[in-house]
Amino acid sequence: MRRYSKLYKQFLKQYVKSLLEYRADFIFGLVGFVLVQFSGVVFLRLIFASIPSLSGWSFHEVLFIYGFA
């Protein structure tokens, strides 16, 4: 198992290096990802601002599932 974890670590390092090769692309991708996640949370917040509970699910429970997915 230790061998596979070391191998995974090496693959992960190489993947990050390939992402950072084009820094502008990496930064735009990261900013875009953060904006998409933020807009998803804002959308959930707007839904739960007008409806306090959806079939017994609270905002924090749905937010947990959103973050987990």
mmCIF file as Biopython writes it, N, C-alpha, C and O atoms, coordinates in Angstrom:
data_model
#
loop_
_atom_site.group_PDB
_atom_site.id
_atom_site.type_symbol
_atom_site.label_atom_id
_atom_site.label_alt_id
_atom_site.label_comp_id
_atom_site.label_asym_id
_atom_site.label_entity_id
_atom_site.label_seq_id
_atom_site.pdbx_PDB_ins_code
_atom_site.Cartn_x
_atom_site.Cartn_y
_atom_site.Cartn_z
_atom_site.occupancy
_atom_site.B_iso_or_equiv
_atom_site.auth_seq_id
_atom_site.auth_asym_id
_atom_site.pdbx_PDB_model_num
ATOM 1   N N  . MET A ? 1  ? 0.823   -1.199 0.000   1.0 0.0 1  A 1 
ATOM 2   C CA . MET A ? 1  ? 0.000   0.000  0.000   1.0 0.0 1  A 1 
ATOM 3   C C  . MET A ? 1  ? 0.869   1.265  0.000   1.0 0.0 1  A 1 
ATOM 4   O O  . MET A ? 1  ? 0.525   2.272  -0.618  1.0 0.0 1  A 1 
ATOM 5   N N  . ARG A ? 2  ? 1.988   1.187  0.701   1.0 0.0 2  A 1 
ATOM 6   C CA . ARG A ? 2  ? 2.886   2.340  0.784   1.0 0.0 2  A 1 
ATOM 7   C C  . ARG A ? 2  ? 3.424   2.703  -0.601  1.0 0.0 2  A 1 
ATOM 8   O O  . ARG A ? 2  ? 3.578   3.879  -0.932  1.0 0.0 2  A 1 
ATOM 9   N N  . ARG A ? 3  ? 3.705   1.678  -1.398  1.0 0.0 3  A 1 
ATOM 10  C CA . ARG A ? 3  ? 4.216   1.910  -2.755  1.0 0.0 3  A 1 
ATOM 11  C C  . ARG A ? 3  ? 3.196   2.680  -3.590  1.0 0.0 3  A 1 
ATOM 12  O O  . ARG A ? 3  ? 3.554   3.599  -4.327  1.0 0.0 3  A 1 
ATOM 13  N N  . TYR A ? 4  ? 1.928   2.299  -3.470  1.0 0.0 4  A 1 
ATOM 14  C CA . TYR A ? 4  ? 0.881   2.971  -4.245  1.0 0.0 4  A 1 
ATOM 15  C C  . TYR A ? 4  ? 0.669   4.411  -3.784  1.0 0.0 4  A 1 
ATOM 16  O O  . TYR A ? 4  ? 0.391   5.291  -4.598  1.0 0.0 4  A 1 
ATOM 17  N N  . SER A ? 5  ? 0.798   4.650  -2.496  1.0 0.0 5  A 1 
ATOM 18  C CA . SER A ? 5  ? 0.644   6.030  -2.019  1.0 0.0 5  A 1 
ATOM 19  C C  . SER A ? 5  ? 1.805   6.907  -2.511  1.0 0.0 5  A 1 
ATOM 20  O O  . SER A ? 5  ? 1.596   8.072  -2.849  1.0 0.0 5  A 1 
ATOM 21  N N  . LYS A ? 6  ? 3.015   6.361  -2.553  1.0 0.0 6  A 1 
ATOM 22  C CA . LYS A ? 6  ? 4.152   7.114  -3.090  1.0 0.0 6  A 1 
ATOM 23  C C  . LYS A ? 6  ? 3.968   7.369  -4.588  1.0 0.0 6  A 1 
ATOM 24  O O  . LYS A ? 6  ? 4.259   8.456  -5.088  1.0 0.0 6  A 1 
ATOM 25  N N  . LEU A ? 7  ? 3.480   6.347  -5.288  1.0 0.0 7  A 1 
ATOM 26  C CA . LEU A ? 7  ? 3.238   6.491  -6.719  1.0 0.0 7  A 1 
ATOM 27  C C  . LEU A ? 7  ? 2.158   7.540  -6.987  1.0 0.0 7  A 1 
ATOM 28  O O  . LEU A ? 7  ? 2.281   8.346  -7.910  1.0 0.0 7  A 1 
ATOM 29  N N  . TYR A ? 8  ? 1.109   7.524  -6.180  1.0 0.0 8  A 1 
ATOM 30  C CA . TYR A ? 8  ? 0.050   8.518  -6.325  1.0 0.0 8  A 1 
ATOM 31  C C  . TYR A ? 8  ? 0.594   9.920  -6.069  1.0 0.0 8  A 1 
ATOM 32  O O  . TYR A ? 8  ? 0.245   10.867 -6.775  1.0 0.0 8  A 1 
ATOM 33  N N  . LYS A ? 9  ? 1.437   10.045 -5.072  1.0 0.0 9  A 1 
ATOM 34  C CA . LYS A ? 9  ? 2.036   11.343 -4.762  1.0 0.0 9  A 1 
ATOM 35  C C  . LYS A ? 9  ? 2.871   11.853 -5.935  1.0 0.0 9  A 1 
ATOM 36  O O  . LYS A ? 9  ? 2.830   13.042 -6.254  1.0 0.0 9  A 1 
ATOM 37  N N  . GLN A ? 10 ? 3.625   10.967 -6.574  1.0 0.0 10 A 1 
ATOM 38  C CA . GLN A ? 10 ? 4.426   11.354 -7.725  1.0 0.0 10 A 1 
ATOM 39  C C  . GLN A ? 10 ? 3.547   11.789 -8.900  1.0 0.0 10 A 1 
ATOM 40  O O  . GLN A ? 10 ? 3.835   12.788 -9.560  1.0 0.0 10 A 1 
ATOM 41  N N  . PHE A ? 11 ? 2.472   11.033 -9.157  1.0 0.0 11 A 1 
ATOM 42  C CA . PHE A ? 11 ? 1.543   11.405 -10.225 1.0 0.0 11 A 1 
ATOM 43  C C  . PHE A ? 11 ? 0.893   12.757 -9.941  1.0 0.0 11 A 1 
ATOM 44  O O  . PHE A ? 11 ? 0.716   13.569 -10.848 1.0 0.0 11 A 1 
ATOM 45  N N  . LEU A ? 12 ? 0.541   12.991 -8.688  1.0 0.0 12 A 1 
ATOM 46  C CA . LEU A ? 12 ? -0.075  14.259 -8.308  1.0 0.0 12 A 1 
ATOM 47  C C  . LEU A ? 12 ? 0.893   15.424 -8.511  1.0 0.0 12 A 1 
ATOM 48  O O  . LEU A ? 12 ? 0.494   16.485 -8.991  1.0 0.0 12 A 1 
ATOM 49  N N  . LYS A ? 13 ? 2.156   15.231 -8.150  1.0 0.0 13 A 1 
ATOM 50  C CA . LYS A ? 13 ? 3.162   16.276 -8.357  1.0 0.0 13 A 1 
ATOM 51  C C  . LYS A ? 13 ? 3.327   16.594 -9.837  1.0 0.0 13 A 1 
ATOM 52  O O  . LYS A ? 13 ? 3.422   17.762 -10.213 1.0 0.0 13 A 1 
ATOM 53  N N  . GLN A ? 14 ? 3.361   15.575 -10.670 1.0 0.0 14 A 1 
ATOM 54  C CA . GLN A ? 14 ? 3.500   15.799 -12.107 1.0 0.0 14 A 1 
ATOM 55  C C  . GLN A ? 14 ? 2.271   16.496 -12.680 1.0 0.0 14 A 1 
ATOM 56  O O  . GLN A ? 14 ? 2.390   17.341 -13.568 1.0 0.0 14 A 1 
ATOM 57  N N  . TYR A ? 15 ? 1.108   16.148 -12.181 1.0 0.0 15 A 1 
ATOM 58  C CA . TYR A ? 15 ? -0.126  16.785 -12.645 1.0 0.0 15 A 1 
ATOM 59  C C  . TYR A ? 15 ? -0.130  18.276 -12.295 1.0 0.0 15 A 1 
ATOM 60  O O  . TYR A ? 15 ? -0.489  19.112 -13.125 1.0 0.0 15 A 1 
ATOM 61  N N  . VAL A ? 16 ? 0.268   18.602 -11.068 1.0 0.0 16 A 1 
ATOM 62  C CA . VAL A ? 16 ? 0.322   20.009 -10.660 1.0 0.0 16 A 1 
ATOM 63  C C  . VAL A ? 16 ? 1.359   20.756 -11.489 1.0 0.0 16 A 1 
ATOM 64  O O  . VAL A ? 16 ? 1.131   21.905 -11.869 1.0 0.0 16 A 1 
ATOM 65  N N  . LYS A ? 17 ? 2.491   20.126 -11.774 1.0 0.0 17 A 1 
ATOM 66  C CA . LYS A ? 17 ? 3.499   20.773 -12.620 1.0 0.0 17 A 1 
ATOM 67  C C  . LYS A ? 17 ? 2.944   21.062 -14.010 1.0 0.0 17 A 1 
ATOM 68  O O  . LYS A ? 17 ? 3.205   22.125 -14.573 1.0 0.0 17 A 1 
ATOM 69  N N  . SER A ? 18 ? 2.182   20.125 -14.566 1.0 0.0 18 A 1 
ATOM 70  C CA . SER A ? 18 ? 1.612   20.358 -15.900 1.0 0.0 18 A 1 
ATOM 71  C C  . SER A ? 18 ? 0.566   21.462 -15.866 1.0 0.0 18 A 1 
ATOM 72  O O  . SER A ? 18 ? 0.422   22.209 -16.833 1.0 0.0 18 A 1 
ATOM 73  N N  . LEU A ? 19 ? -0.168  21.573 -14.757 1.0 0.0 19 A 1 
ATOM 74  C CA . LEU A ? 19 ? -1.137  22.668 -14.642 1.0 0.0 19 A 1 
ATOM 75  C C  . LEU A ? 19 ? -0.446  24.020 -14.542 1.0 0.0 19 A 1 
ATOM 76  O O  . LEU A ? 19 ? -0.916  25.005 -15.111 1.0 0.0 19 A 1 
ATOM 77  N N  . LEU A ? 20 ? 0.659   24.066 -13.825 1.0 0.0 20 A 1 
ATOM 78  C CA . LEU A ? 20 ? 1.361   25.325 -13.601 1.0 0.0 20 A 1 
ATOM 79  C C  . LEU A ? 20 ? 2.264   25.726 -14.768 1.0 0.0 20 A 1 
ATOM 80  O O  . LEU A ? 20 ? 2.886   26.788 -14.741 1.0 0.0 20 A 1 
ATOM 81  N N  . GLU A ? 21 ? 2.330   24.879 -15.783 1.0 0.0 21 A 1 
ATOM 82  C CA . GLU A ? 21 ? 3.174   25.212 -16.927 1.0 0.0 21 A 1 
ATOM 83  C C  . GLU A ? 21 ? 2.678   26.482 -17.614 1.0 0.0 21 A 1 
ATOM 84  O O  . GLU A ? 21 ? 3.478   27.326 -18.017 1.0 0.0 21 A 1 
ATOM 85  N N  . TYR A ? 22 ? 1.401   26.611 -17.740 1.0 0.0 22 A 1 
ATOM 86  C CA . TYR A ? 22 ? 0.797   27.815 -18.315 1.0 0.0 22 A 1 
ATOM 87  C C  . TYR A ? 22 ? 0.098   28.555 -17.181 1.0 0.0 22 A 1 
ATOM 88  O O  . TYR A ? 22 ? -1.073  28.305 -16.895 1.0 0.0 22 A 1 
ATOM 89  N N  . ARG A ? 23 ? 0.810   29.453 -16.549 1.0 0.0 23 A 1 
ATOM 90  C CA . ARG A ? 23 ? 0.318   30.103 -15.336 1.0 0.0 23 A 1 
ATOM 91  C C  . ARG A ? 23 ? -0.969  30.888 -15.551 1.0 0.0 23 A 1 
ATOM 92  O O  . ARG A ? 23 ? -1.867  30.833 -14.711 1.0 0.0 23 A 1 
ATOM 93  N N  . ALA A ? 24 ? -1.078  31.614 -16.656 1.0 0.0 24 A 1 
ATOM 94  C CA . ALA A ? 24 ? -2.275  32.413 -16.904 1.0 0.0 24 A 1 
ATOM 95  C C  . ALA A ? 24 ? -3.489  31.500 -17.034 1.0 0.0 24 A 1 
ATOM 96  O O  . ALA A ? 24 ? -4.554  31.811 -16.500 1.0 0.0 24 A 1 
ATOM 97  N N  . ASP A ? 25 ? -3.341  30.377 -17.738 1.0 0.0 25 A 1 
ATOM 98  C CA . ASP A ? 25 ? -4.440  29.430 -17.880 1.0 0.0 25 A 1 
ATOM 99  C C  . ASP A ? 25 ? -4.832  28.862 -16.520 1.0 0.0 25 A 1 
ATOM 100 O O  . ASP A ? 25 ? -6.016  28.712 -16.219 1.0 0.0 25 A 1 
ATOM 101 N N  . PHE A ? 26 ? -3.835  28.549 -15.706 1.0 0.0 26 A 1 
ATOM 102 C CA . PHE A ? 26 ? -4.102  28.031 -14.365 1.0 0.0 26 A 1 
ATOM 103 C C  . PHE A ? 26 ? -4.845  29.054 -13.517 1.0 0.0 26 A 1 
ATOM 104 O O  . PHE A ? 26 ? -5.810  28.713 -12.832 1.0 0.0 26 A 1 
ATOM 105 N N  . ILE A ? 27 ? -4.404  30.295 -13.560 1.0 0.0 27 A 1 
ATOM 106 C CA . ILE A ? 27 ? -5.038  31.343 -12.745 1.0 0.0 27 A 1 
ATOM 107 C C  . ILE A ? 27 ? -6.462  31.599 -13.210 1.0 0.0 27 A 1 
ATOM 108 O O  . ILE A ? 27 ? -7.367  31.710 -12.383 1.0 0.0 27 A 1 
ATOM 109 N N  . PHE A ? 28 ? -6.680  31.696 -14.525 1.0 0.0 28 A 1 
ATOM 110 C CA . PHE A ? 28 ? -8.040  31.906 -15.024 1.0 0.0 28 A 1 
ATOM 111 C C  . PHE A ? 28 ? -8.941  30.718 -14.688 1.0 0.0 28 A 1 
ATOM 112 O O  . PHE A ? 28 ? -10.107 30.903 -14.340 1.0 0.0 28 A 1 
ATOM 113 N N  . GLY A ? 29 ? -8.416  29.525 -14.787 1.0 0.0 29 A 1 
ATOM 114 C CA . GLY A ? 29 ? -9.194  28.344 -14.431 1.0 0.0 29 A 1 
ATOM 115 C C  . GLY A ? 29 ? -9.550  28.323 -12.965 1.0 0.0 29 A 1 
ATOM 116 O O  . GLY A ? 29 ? -10.671 27.969 -12.601 1.0 0.0 29 A 1 
ATOM 117 N N  . LEU A ? 30 ? -8.605  28.698 -12.115 1.0 0.0 30 A 1 
ATOM 118 C CA . LEU A ? 30 ? -8.847  28.741 -10.676 1.0 0.0 30 A 1 
ATOM 119 C C  . LEU A ? 30 ? -9.876  29.815 -10.323 1.0 0.0 30 A 1 
ATOM 120 O O  . LEU A ? 30 ? -10.777 29.571 -9.521  1.0 0.0 30 A 1 
ATOM 121 N N  . VAL A ? 31 ? -9.744  31.000 -10.918 1.0 0.0 31 A 1 
ATOM 122 C CA . VAL A ? 31 ? -10.704 32.077 -10.674 1.0 0.0 31 A 1 
ATOM 123 C C  . VAL A ? 31 ? -12.096 31.666 -11.163 1.0 0.0 31 A 1 
ATOM 124 O O  . VAL A ? 31 ? -13.094 31.916 -10.487 1.0 0.0 31 A 1 
ATOM 125 N N  . GLY A ? 32 ? -12.156 31.043 -12.328 1.0 0.0 32 A 1 
ATOM 126 C CA . GLY A ? 32 ? -13.436 30.584 -12.853 1.0 0.0 32 A 1 
ATOM 127 C C  . GLY A ? 32 ? -14.075 29.542 -11.953 1.0 0.0 32 A 1 
ATOM 128 O O  . GLY A ? 32 ? -15.282 29.586 -11.718 1.0 0.0 32 A 1 
ATOM 129 N N  . PHE A ? 33 ? -13.286 28.608 -11.446 1.0 0.0 33 A 1 
ATOM 130 C CA . PHE A ? 33 ? -13.800 27.587 -10.536 1.0 0.0 33 A 1 
ATOM 131 C C  . PHE A ? 33 ? -14.367 28.208 -9.267  1.0 0.0 33 A 1 
ATOM 132 O O  . PHE A ? 33 ? -15.448 27.830 -8.814  1.0 0.0 33 A 1 
ATOM 133 N N  . VAL A ? 34 ? -13.635 29.163 -8.694  1.0 0.0 34 A 1 
ATOM 134 C CA . VAL A ? 34 ? -14.100 29.824 -7.467  1.0 0.0 34 A 1 
ATOM 135 C C  . VAL A ? 34 ? -15.390 30.594 -7.728  1.0 0.0 34 A 1 
ATOM 136 O O  . VAL A ? 34 ? -16.298 30.577 -6.897  1.0 0.0 34 A 1 
ATOM 137 N N  . LEU A ? 35 ? -15.480 31.267 -8.870  1.0 0.0 35 A 1 
ATOM 138 C CA . LEU A ? 35 ? -16.697 32.012 -9.191  1.0 0.0 35 A 1 
ATOM 139 C C  . LEU A ? 35 ? -17.894 31.094 -9.387  1.0 0.0 35 A 1 
ATOM 140 O O  . LEU A ? 35 ? -19.000 31.423 -8.959  1.0 0.0 35 A 1 
ATOM 141 N N  . VAL A ? 36 ? -17.692 29.958 -10.022 1.0 0.0 36 A 1 
ATOM 142 C CA . VAL A ? 36 ? -18.797 29.008 -10.216 1.0 0.0 36 A 1 
ATOM 143 C C  . VAL A ? 36 ? -19.275 28.466 -8.872  1.0 0.0 36 A 1 
ATOM 144 O O  . VAL A ? 36 ? -20.479 28.368 -8.634  1.0 0.0 36 A 1 
ATOM 145 N N  . GLN A ? 37 ? -18.342 28.116 -7.999  1.0 0.0 37 A 1 
ATOM 146 C CA . GLN A ? 37 ? -18.735 27.598 -6.688  1.0 0.0 37 A 1 
ATOM 147 C C  . GLN A ? 37 ? -19.430 28.681 -5.858  1.0 0.0 37 A 1 
ATOM 148 O O  . GLN A ? 37 ? -20.423 28.409 -5.183  1.0 0.0 37 A 1 
ATOM 149 N N  . PHE A ? 38 ? -18.916 29.886 -5.911  1.0 0.0 38 A 1 
ATOM 150 C CA . PHE A ? 38 ? -19.519 30.996 -5.165  1.0 0.0 38 A 1 
ATOM 151 C C  . PHE A ? 38 ? -20.933 31.283 -5.666  1.0 0.0 38 A 1 
ATOM 152 O O  . PHE A ? 38 ? -21.844 31.507 -4.869  1.0 0.0 38 A 1 
ATOM 153 N N  . SER A ? 39 ? -21.114 31.277 -6.983  1.0 0.0 39 A 1 
ATOM 154 C CA . SER A ? 39 ? -22.448 31.547 -7.524  1.0 0.0 39 A 1 
ATOM 155 C C  . SER A ? 39 ? -23.419 30.425 -7.158  1.0 0.0 39 A 1 
ATOM 156 O O  . SER A ? 39 ? -24.607 30.684 -6.963  1.0 0.0 39 A 1 
ATOM 157 N N  . GLY A ? 40 ? -22.939 29.191 -7.063  1.0 0.0 40 A 1 
ATOM 158 C CA . GLY A ? 40 ? -23.792 28.087 -6.621  1.0 0.0 40 A 1 
ATOM 159 C C  . GLY A ? 40 ? -24.259 28.268 -5.191  1.0 0.0 40 A 1 
ATOM 160 O O  . GLY A ? 40 ? -25.421 28.004 -4.880  1.0 0.0 40 A 1 
ATOM 161 N N  . VAL A ? 41 ? -23.369 28.716 -4.318  1.0 0.0 41 A 1 
ATOM 162 C CA . VAL A ? 41 ? -23.729 28.958 -2.914  1.0 0.0 41 A 1 
ATOM 163 C C  . VAL A ? 41 ? -24.697 30.134 -2.815  1.0 0.0 41 A 1 
ATOM 164 O O  . VAL A ? 41 ? -25.653 30.092 -2.041  1.0 0.0 41 A 1 
ATOM 165 N N  . VAL A ? 42 ? -24.449 31.181 -3.598  1.0 0.0 42 A 1 
ATOM 166 C CA . VAL A ? 42 ? -25.364 32.337 -3.596  1.0 0.0 42 A 1 
ATOM 167 C C  . VAL A ? 42 ? -26.748 31.913 -4.084  1.0 0.0 42 A 1 
ATOM 168 O O  . VAL A ? 42 ? -27.756 32.345 -3.523  1.0 0.0 42 A 1 
ATOM 169 N N  . PHE A ? 43 ? -26.810 31.082 -5.111  1.0 0.0 43 A 1 
ATOM 170 C CA . PHE A ? 43 ? -28.091 30.592 -5.619  1.0 0.0 43 A 1 
ATOM 171 C C  . PHE A ? 43 ? -28.830 29.799 -4.536  1.0 0.0 43 A 1 
ATOM 172 O O  . PHE A ? 43 ? -30.029 29.990 -4.334  1.0 0.0 43 A 1 
ATOM 173 N N  . LEU A ? 44 ? -28.117 28.917 -3.847  1.0 0.0 44 A 1 
ATOM 174 C CA . LEU A ? 44 ? -28.760 28.177 -2.753  1.0 0.0 44 A 1 
ATOM 175 C C  . LEU A ? 44 ? -29.253 29.115 -1.664  1.0 0.0 44 A 1 
ATOM 176 O O  . LEU A ? 44 ? -30.330 28.917 -1.102  1.0 0.0 44 A 1 
ATOM 177 N N  . ARG A ? 45 ? -28.463 30.129 -1.372  1.0 0.0 45 A 1 
ATOM 178 C CA . ARG A ? 45 ? -28.849 31.093 -0.337  1.0 0.0 45 A 1 
ATOM 179 C C  . ARG A ? 45 ? -30.116 31.841 -0.746  1.0 0.0 45 A 1 
ATOM 180 O O  . ARG A ? 45 ? -30.999 32.067 0.082   1.0 0.0 45 A 1 
ATOM 181 N N  . LEU A ? 46 ? -30.209 32.224 -2.014  1.0 0.0 46 A 1 
ATOM 182 C CA . LEU A ? 46 ? -31.402 32.918 -2.492  1.0 0.0 46 A 1 
ATOM 183 C C  . LEU A ? 46 ? -32.630 32.020 -2.420  1.0 0.0 46 A 1 
ATOM 184 O O  . LEU A ? 46 ? -33.716 32.482 -2.070  1.0 0.0 46 A 1 
ATOM 185 N N  . ILE A ? 47 ? -32.471 30.757 -2.743  1.0 0.0 47 A 1 
ATOM 186 C CA . ILE A ? 47 ? -33.589 29.821 -2.649  1.0 0.0 47 A 1 
ATOM 187 C C  . ILE A ? 47 ? -34.055 29.699 -1.203  1.0 0.0 47 A 1 
ATOM 188 O O  . ILE A ? 47 ? -35.252 29.780 -0.928  1.0 0.0 47 A 1 
ATOM 189 N N  . PHE A ? 48 ? -33.129 29.505 -0.292  1.0 0.0 48 A 1 
ATOM 190 C CA . PHE A ? 48 ? -33.498 29.316 1.113   1.0 0.0 48 A 1 
ATOM 191 C C  . PHE A ? 48 ? -33.867 30.621 1.804   1.0 0.0 48 A 1 
ATOM 192 O O  . PHE A ? 48 ? -34.389 30.591 2.919   1.0 0.0 48 A 1 
ATOM 193 N N  . ALA A ? 49 ? -33.615 31.754 1.183   1.0 0.0 49 A 1 
ATOM 194 C CA . ALA A ? 49 ? -34.070 33.025 1.759   1.0 0.0 49 A 1 
ATOM 195 C C  . ALA A ? 49 ? -35.589 33.135 1.648   1.0 0.0 49 A 1 
ATOM 196 O O  . ALA A ? 49 ? -36.238 33.718 2.518   1.0 0.0 49 A 1 
ATOM 197 N N  . SER A ? 50 ? -36.154 32.577 0.581   1.0 0.0 50 A 1 
ATOM 198 C CA . SER A ? 50 ? -37.599 32.653 0.410   1.0 0.0 50 A 1 
ATOM 199 C C  . SER A ? 50 ? -38.310 31.384 0.887   1.0 0.0 50 A 1 
ATOM 200 O O  . SER A ? 50 ? -39.491 31.428 1.229   1.0 0.0 50 A 1 
ATOM 201 N N  . ILE A ? 51 ? -37.599 30.258 0.911   1.0 0.0 51 A 1 
ATOM 202 C CA . ILE A ? 51 ? -38.185 28.994 1.371   1.0 0.0 51 A 1 
ATOM 203 C C  . ILE A ? 51 ? -37.270 28.456 2.475   1.0 0.0 51 A 1 
ATOM 204 O O  . ILE A ? 51 ? -36.166 28.001 2.177   1.0 0.0 51 A 1 
ATOM 205 N N  . PRO A ? 52 ? -37.692 28.494 3.725   1.0 0.0 52 A 1 
ATOM 206 C CA . PRO A ? 52 ? -36.796 28.112 4.820   1.0 0.0 52 A 1 
ATOM 207 C C  . PRO A ? 52 ? -36.421 26.627 4.848   1.0 0.0 52 A 1 
ATOM 208 O O  . PRO A ? 52 ? -35.357 26.267 5.351   1.0 0.0 52 A 1 
ATOM 209 N N  . SER A ? 53 ? -37.299 25.758 4.306   1.0 0.0 53 A 1 
ATOM 210 C CA . SER A ? 53 ? -37.020 24.336 4.345   1.0 0.0 53 A 1 
ATOM 211 C C  . SER A ? 53 ? -37.604 23.675 3.104   1.0 0.0 53 A 1 
ATOM 212 O O  . SER A ? 53 ? -38.756 23.918 2.744   1.0 0.0 53 A 1 
ATOM 213 N N  . LEU A ? 54 ? -36.810 22.847 2.460   1.0 0.0 54 A 1 
ATOM 214 C CA . LEU A ? 54 ? -37.269 22.103 1.285   1.0 0.0 54 A 1 
ATOM 215 C C  . LEU A ? 54 ? -37.406 20.635 1.665   1.0 0.0 54 A 1 
ATOM 216 O O  . LEU A ? 54 ? -36.411 19.923 1.804   1.0 0.0 54 A 1 
ATOM 217 N N  . SER A ? 55 ? -38.629 20.199 1.830   1.0 0.0 55 A 1 
ATOM 218 C CA . SER A ? 55 ? -38.924 18.803 2.213   1.0 0.0 55 A 1 
ATOM 219 C C  . SER A ? 55 ? -38.128 18.388 3.447   1.0 0.0 55 A 1 
ATOM 220 O O  . SER A ? 55 ? -37.655 17.254 3.533   1.0 0.0 55 A 1 
ATOM 221 N N  . GLY A ? 56 ? -37.981 19.299 4.394   1.0 0.0 56 A 1 
ATOM 222 C CA . GLY A ? 56 ? -37.273 19.001 5.631   1.0 0.0 56 A 1 
ATOM 223 C C  . GLY A ? 56 ? -35.775 19.234 5.586   1.0 0.0 56 A 1 
ATOM 224 O O  . GLY A ? 56 ? -35.101 19.061 6.601   1.0 0.0 56 A 1 
ATOM 225 N N  . TRP A ? 57 ? -35.234 19.621 4.440   1.0 0.0 57 A 1 
ATOM 226 C CA . TRP A ? 57 ? -33.801 19.876 4.309   1.0 0.0 57 A 1 
ATOM 227 C C  . TRP A ? 57 ? -33.519 21.342 4.623   1.0 0.0 57 A 1 
ATOM 228 O O  . TRP A ? 57 ? -34.178 22.234 4.088   1.0 0.0 57 A 1 
ATOM 229 N N  . SER A ? 58 ? -32.555 21.585 5.479   1.0 0.0 58 A 1 
ATOM 230 C CA . SER A ? 58 ? -32.170 22.952 5.813   1.0 0.0 58 A 1 
ATOM 231 C C  . SER A ? 58 ? -31.087 23.438 4.843   1.0 0.0 58 A 1 
ATOM 232 O O  . SER A ? 58 ? -30.539 22.662 4.060   1.0 0.0 58 A 1 
ATOM 233 N N  . PHE A ? 59 ? -30.798 24.716 4.915   1.0 0.0 59 A 1 
ATOM 234 C CA . PHE A ? 59 ? -29.767 25.304 4.043   1.0 0.0 59 A 1 
ATOM 235 C C  . PHE A ? 59 ? -28.414 24.633 4.275   1.0 0.0 59 A 1 
ATOM 236 O O  . PHE A ? 59 ? -27.706 24.313 3.320   1.0 0.0 59 A 1 
ATOM 237 N N  . HIS A ? 60 ? -28.059 24.423 5.531   1.0 0.0 60 A 1 
ATOM 238 C CA . HIS A ? 60 ? -26.746 23.869 5.838   1.0 0.0 60 A 1 
ATOM 239 C C  . HIS A ? 60 ? -26.621 22.408 5.379   1.0 0.0 60 A 1 
ATOM 240 O O  . HIS A ? 60 ? -25.541 21.976 4.976   1.0 0.0 60 A 1 
ATOM 241 N N  . GLU A ? 61 ? -27.704 21.663 5.439   1.0 0.0 61 A 1 
ATOM 242 C CA . GLU A ? 61 ? -27.668 20.282 4.962   1.0 0.0 61 A 1 
ATOM 243 C C  . GLU A ? 61 ? -27.479 20.239 3.440   1.0 0.0 61 A 1 
ATOM 244 O O  . GLU A ? 61 ? -26.688 19.449 2.924   1.0 0.0 61 A 1 
ATOM 245 N N  . VAL A ? 62 ? -28.208 21.088 2.742   1.0 0.0 62 A 1 
ATOM 246 C CA . VAL A ? 62 ? -28.074 21.138 1.282   1.0 0.0 62 A 1 
ATOM 247 C C  . VAL A ? 62 ? -26.702 21.679 0.900   1.0 0.0 62 A 1 
ATOM 248 O O  . VAL A ? 62 ? -26.110 21.217 -0.075  1.0 0.0 62 A 1 
ATOM 249 N N  . LEU A ? 63 ? -26.193 22.636 1.639   1.0 0.0 63 A 1 
ATOM 250 C CA . LEU A ? 63 ? -24.868 23.176 1.379   1.0 0.0 63 A 1 
ATOM 251 C C  . LEU A ? 63 ? -23.793 22.102 1.584   1.0 0.0 63 A 1 
ATOM 252 O O  . LEU A ? 63 ? -22.818 22.050 0.835   1.0 0.0 63 A 1 
ATOM 253 N N  . PHE A ? 64 ? -23.969 21.258 2.585   1.0 0.0 64 A 1 
ATOM 254 C CA . PHE A ? 64 ? -23.028 20.163 2.807   1.0 0.0 64 A 1 
ATOM 255 C C  . PHE A ? 64 ? -23.032 19.209 1.614   1.0 0.0 64 A 1 
ATOM 256 O O  . PHE A ? 64 ? -21.968 18.815 1.137   1.0 0.0 64 A 1 
ATOM 257 N N  . ILE A ? 65 ? -24.198 18.840 1.135   1.0 0.0 65 A 1 
ATOM 258 C CA . ILE A ? 65 ? -24.297 17.942 -0.012  1.0 0.0 65 A 1 
ATOM 259 C C  . ILE A ? 65 ? -23.696 18.602 -1.244  1.0 0.0 65 A 1 
ATOM 260 O O  . ILE A ? 65 ? -23.007 17.942 -2.022  1.0 0.0 65 A 1 
ATOM 261 N N  . TYR A ? 66 ? -23.944 19.889 -1.435  1.0 0.0 66 A 1 
ATOM 262 C CA . TYR A ? 66 ? -23.373 20.629 -2.566  1.0 0.0 66 A 1 
ATOM 263 C C  . TYR A ? 66 ? -21.841 20.600 -2.480  1.0 0.0 66 A 1 
ATOM 264 O O  . TYR A ? 66 ? -21.170 20.353 -3.481  1.0 0.0 66 A 1 
ATOM 265 N N  . GLY A ? 67 ? -21.302 20.846 -1.312  1.0 0.0 67 A 1 
ATOM 266 C CA . GLY A ? 67 ? -19.850 20.842 -1.138  1.0 0.0 67 A 1 
ATOM 267 C C  . GLY A ? 67 ? -19.262 19.449 -1.285  1.0 0.0 67 A 1 
ATOM 268 O O  . GLY A ? 67 ? -18.152 19.289 -1.793  1.0 0.0 67 A 1 
ATOM 269 N N  . PHE A ? 68 ? -19.992 18.458 -0.848  1.0 0.0 68 A 1 
ATOM 270 C CA . PHE A ? 68 ? -19.501 17.087 -0.941  1.0 0.0 68 A 1 
ATOM 271 C C  . PHE A ? 68 ? -19.483 16.610 -2.387  1.0 0.0 68 A 1 
ATOM 272 O O  . PHE A ? 68 ? -18.613 15.836 -2.788  1.0 0.0 68 A 1 
ATOM 273 N N  . ALA A ? 69 ? -20.455 17.081 -3.163  1.0 0.0 69 A 1 
ATOM 274 C CA . ALA A ? 69 ? -20.539 16.670 -4.574  1.0 0.0 69 A 1 
ATOM 275 C C  . ALA A ? 69 ? -19.481 17.384 -5.370  1.0 0.0 69 A 1 
ATOM 276 O O  . ALA A ? 69 ? -19.377 17.181 -6.580  1.0 0.0 69 A 1 
#
